[in-house]
Amino acid sequence: MKLQYGYTKKEVKQYKMSMSCLILTIAQHLIQADEEDMEIRLTECFSGSVERYDCVRSLLSQDWPPNYEVNVYAIREIQNADKHRYLNVVFADNVQDEDELLK
């Protein structure tokens, strides 16, 4: 008996933007949704590091470089079993590596 495995091509959407534009987009969305107190977690997908911010105010008080480009893969609201909600942002800072490969 011969087993054959199918190949499924799945492309992951990525959005190239500056880090300051990403922070502004997050802040605008949470302010419009009246969720300024929601916890925000920035997850760098290659290193696995997670930066946590208590609210929009603490996120905006950081010094974000304007020309630092990242690839954003997902922005989603997650709710834990204990009713704790937070915004999870998955990104990678591999934009410069991709630009070098294209040369």
Backbone hydrogen bonds in HBPLUS format (Angstrom, degrees):
<---DONOR---> <-ACCEPTOR-->    atom                        ^
c    i                          cat <-CA-CA->   ^        H-A-AA   ^      H-
h    n   atom  resd res      DA  || num        DHA   H-A  angle D-A-AA Bond
n    s   type  num  typ     dist DA aas  dist angle  dist       angle   num
A0015-TYR N   A0072-VAL O   2.89 MM  57  4.99 158.0  1.94 138.7 146.0     1
A0072-VAL N   A0015-TYR O   2.80 MM  57  4.99 169.5  1.81 137.9 140.9     2
A0017-MET N   A0070-VAL O   3.04 MM  53  5.72 163.2  2.07 162.7 168.2     3
A0070-VAL N   A0017-MET O   2.83 MM  53  5.72 169.1  1.85 165.1 164.8     4
A0022-LEU N   A0018-SER O   3.02 MM   4  6.35 151.8  2.10 147.9 155.9     5
A0019-MET N   A0068-TYR O   2.74 MM  49  5.69 150.5  1.83 159.9 166.0     6
A0023-ILE N   A0019-MET O   2.99 MM   4  6.25 159.1  2.03 149.9 154.8     7
A0024-LEU N   A0020-SER O   3.00 MM   4  6.16 156.6  2.06 142.0 148.5     8
A0025-THR N   A0021-CYS O   2.93 MM   4  6.10 155.0  1.99 145.5 152.1     9
A0026-ILE N   A0022-LEU O   2.99 MM   4  6.24 160.5  2.02 151.3 156.0    10
A0027-ALA N   A0023-ILE O   2.96 MM   4  6.14 166.4  1.98 150.1 154.1    11
A0028-GLN N   A0024-LEU O   2.90 MM   4  6.05 164.9  1.92 151.4 155.5    12
A0029-HIS N   A0025-THR O   3.07 MM   4  6.18 162.7  2.10 147.1 151.7    13
A0030-LEU N   A0026-ILE O   3.02 MM   4  6.23 167.6  2.04 155.9 159.0    14
A0031-ILE N   A0027-ALA O   2.96 MM   4  6.05 156.9  2.01 150.7 157.2    15
A0032-GLN N   A0028-GLN O   2.99 MM   4  6.09 160.9  2.02 147.7 152.9    16
A0033-ALA N   A0029-HIS O   3.01 MM   4  6.17 148.6  2.11 144.0 152.7    17
A0035-GLU N   A0030-LEU O   2.79 MM   5  4.98 175.8  1.79 161.3 159.8    18
A0034-ASP N   A0031-ILE O   3.11 MM   3  4.94 157.2  2.17 100.5 106.7    19
A0038-MET N   A0035-GLU O   3.17 MM   3  5.58 168.8  2.19 119.5 120.6    20
A0056-VAL N   A0036-GLU O   3.03 MM  20  5.34 165.1  2.06 153.8 157.7    21
A0087-LEU N   A0039-GLU O   2.84 MM  48  6.25 164.1  1.87 159.8 162.2    22
A0040-ILE N   A0053-TYR O   2.86 MM  13  5.12 165.6  1.88 151.6 156.5    23
A0053-TYR N   A0040-ILE O   2.82 MM  13  5.12 150.8  1.91 154.6 162.1    24
A0041-ARG N   A0087-LEU O   2.82 MM  46  6.12 166.4  1.84 173.0 173.1    25
A0089-VAL N   A0041-ARG O   2.89 MM  48  6.18 164.6  1.91 171.4 173.0    26
A0042-LEU N   A0051-GLU O   2.86 MM   9  5.11 161.2  1.90 151.8 155.2    27
A0051-GLU N   A0042-LEU O   2.91 MM   9  5.11 162.1  1.94 142.2 147.1    28
A0043-THR N   A0089-VAL O   2.73 MM  46  5.89 174.1  1.74 170.0 171.9    29
A0091-PHE N   A0043-THR O   2.96 MM  48  6.28 163.9  1.99 165.4 168.6    30
A0044-GLU N   A0049-SER O   2.95 MM   5  5.46 165.5  1.97 162.8 166.5    31
A0048-GLY N   A0044-GLU O   2.80 MM   4  5.39 140.5  1.95 148.9 160.9    32
A0045-CYS N   A0091-PHE O   2.86 MM  46  5.96 159.8  1.90 157.9 164.7    33
A0059-LEU N   A0055-CYS O   3.19 MM   4  6.48 148.0  2.30 144.0 153.2    34
A0060-LEU N   A0056-VAL O   2.88 MM   4  6.11 162.0  1.91 158.9 162.8    35
A0061-SER N   A0057-ARG O   3.09 MM   4  6.16 131.8  2.33 139.0 151.0    36
A0062-GLN N   A0059-LEU O   3.44 MM   3  5.90 166.4  2.46 109.3 113.2    37
A0071-ASN N   A0092-ALA O   2.80 MM  21  5.22 168.6  1.81 160.7 164.4    38
A0092-ALA N   A0071-ASN O   2.83 MM  21  5.22 146.2  1.94 145.0 156.0    39
A0073-TYR N   A0090-VAL O   2.86 MM  17  5.53 164.7  1.88 151.0 155.8    40
A0074-ALA N   A0090-VAL O   3.36 MM  16  5.12 161.5  2.40 134.5 135.6    41
A0090-VAL N   A0074-ALA O   2.80 MM  16  5.12 165.2  1.82 151.4 156.6    42
A0076-ARG N   A0088-ASN O   2.97 MM  12  5.43 164.5  1.99 154.0 158.0    43
A0088-ASN N   A0076-ARG O   2.79 MM  12  5.43 171.3  1.79 169.3 166.1    44
A0078-ILE N   A0086-TYR O   2.83 MM   8  5.51 171.2  1.83 170.8 173.0    45
A0086-TYR N   A0078-ILE O   2.92 MM   8  5.51 153.5  2.00 155.2 163.7    46
A0080-ASN N   A0084-HIS O   2.87 MM   4  5.27 167.1  1.88 153.3 153.6    47
A0083-LYS N   A0080-ASN O   3.22 MM   3  5.51 144.1  2.35 118.3 116.5    48
A0098-GLU N   A0094-ASN O   3.20 MM   4  6.49 155.0  2.27 150.0 155.9    49
A0099-ASP N   A0095-VAL O   3.06 MM   4  6.33 155.6  2.12 149.6 156.3    50
A0100-GLU N   A0096-GLN O   3.10 MM   4  6.32 149.9  2.19 144.2 151.4    51
A0101-LEU N   A0097-ASP O   3.14 MM   4  6.39 146.9  2.25 142.1 150.8    52
A0102-LEU N   A0098-GLU O   3.16 MM   4  6.40 142.1  2.31 144.7 153.9    53
A0103-LYS N   A0100-GLU O   3.35 MM   3  5.44 151.3  2.44  99.2 107.2    54
